[in-house]
Amino acid sequence: MALVVQKYGGSSVADAGGIKRVAQRIVATRKAGHSVVVVVSAMGDTTDELVDLATQVSPLPPGRELDMLLTAGERISMALVAMAIANLGLEGRSFTGSQAGVITDSAHGKARIIDVTPGRIRGALDEGAIPIVAGFQGVSQGGKDITTLGRGGSDTTAVALAAALGADVCEIYTDVDGIFTADPRLVPSARRIPRISYEEMLEMAACGAKILMLRCVEYARRYGIPVHVRSSFSNRNGTWVTEAGLAAGGQTEDEAMEQAIISGVAHDRSEAKITVVGVPDKVGEAARIFRAIAATDINIDMIVQNVSAAATGRTDISFTLPRERHVLRRAGGRRRQH
Amino acid sequence: MISTSEIRISVVVDESDVAMAVGAAHQAFDLGSDDEDAVVYGGTGR
């Protein structure tokens, strides 16, 4: 008997039919003799629709209120999943992130999990109930405000809960059959990767692969939680994200030899490129630019300095950063955007 | 714009070229499979 944390993404619980299918899978896991803790995302595109609604009311909604709004999405799905489980004869018991003991810092919209105190989840398990936890949300340590973890945050909730509960595995259910060599939405011939190391997955996630959130993979690596990514729509094998040794261990030598050096291709549509032209080519100038950027709390992703024109002693410096309009506005200064 | 690290090569292209660029890189490194196509069961990719 294992303790399994299962996380179901928005597309898996997009409608009543999906919620019933998810409930059947949860009940089947339980009937196979395992203890189950479930983490759910909001239904379908609920979160995006709520963001759209918020920006129609205010172009720059206060972070605290936006988080309060967005966390409503998981309340809907968690209660519905609990009801669907009840309909199958078992008890599902829903918990908000706060009730589940997900404690974060107070950075609204991108809060980090500081600690998980899952006393109530353990209690529910001991009483034979199946805890259904709202993903993506927590409560701030100091202010006791409701926070959200940012896009893909439910994956992090699931892994953090798995670590706090000492679970044997964290299963991430999504709308594709695992981790692929490229986004299957773009490349239909993409191949499923049966096993991948935390390190490779970290790099893919950092470069924009949306299948797993970066922080989720970091958390899993730190606590050594095996992550099993699979589809809630099929019974295929999915992808195991594990230690590098284990990732190679299940293979014969030939298979390991055949493994390509390149793991996969990730893409990210949210990058903006900025070029600062005519920068004096001397020590300290680049630092001046990046200090100004750093002061606005923006993380730079890529930096390239062009070849200096000897005649003028000036050069161009290009860099990329996340494309969020309000962030760009705050950066200020002269710039050329592509 | 191209940048590299020990374990990664990044290229910046126009957003309208992303799908083509990803497909080209994927093919160039022989990452694909001749078996059945990858299935996307749901979601809008938002």
Interface residues (C-beta under 8 A of the other chain):
Chain A: G9 G10 S11 S12 A14 G18 G44 D45 D48 T174 D175 V176 D177 F180 T181 A182 D183 P184 R185 L186 V187 P188 S189 A190 R191 R192 E203 C207 S231 F233 S234 A260 I262 G264 V265 H267 R269 E271 K273 D301 M302 I303 V304 S318 T320
Chain B: M1 I2 S3 I7 R8 S10 V12 E15 V18 A19 A21 V22 G23 A25 H26 F29 D30 L31 G32 S33 D34 D35 D37 A38 V39 V40 Y41 G42 G43 T44 G45 R46
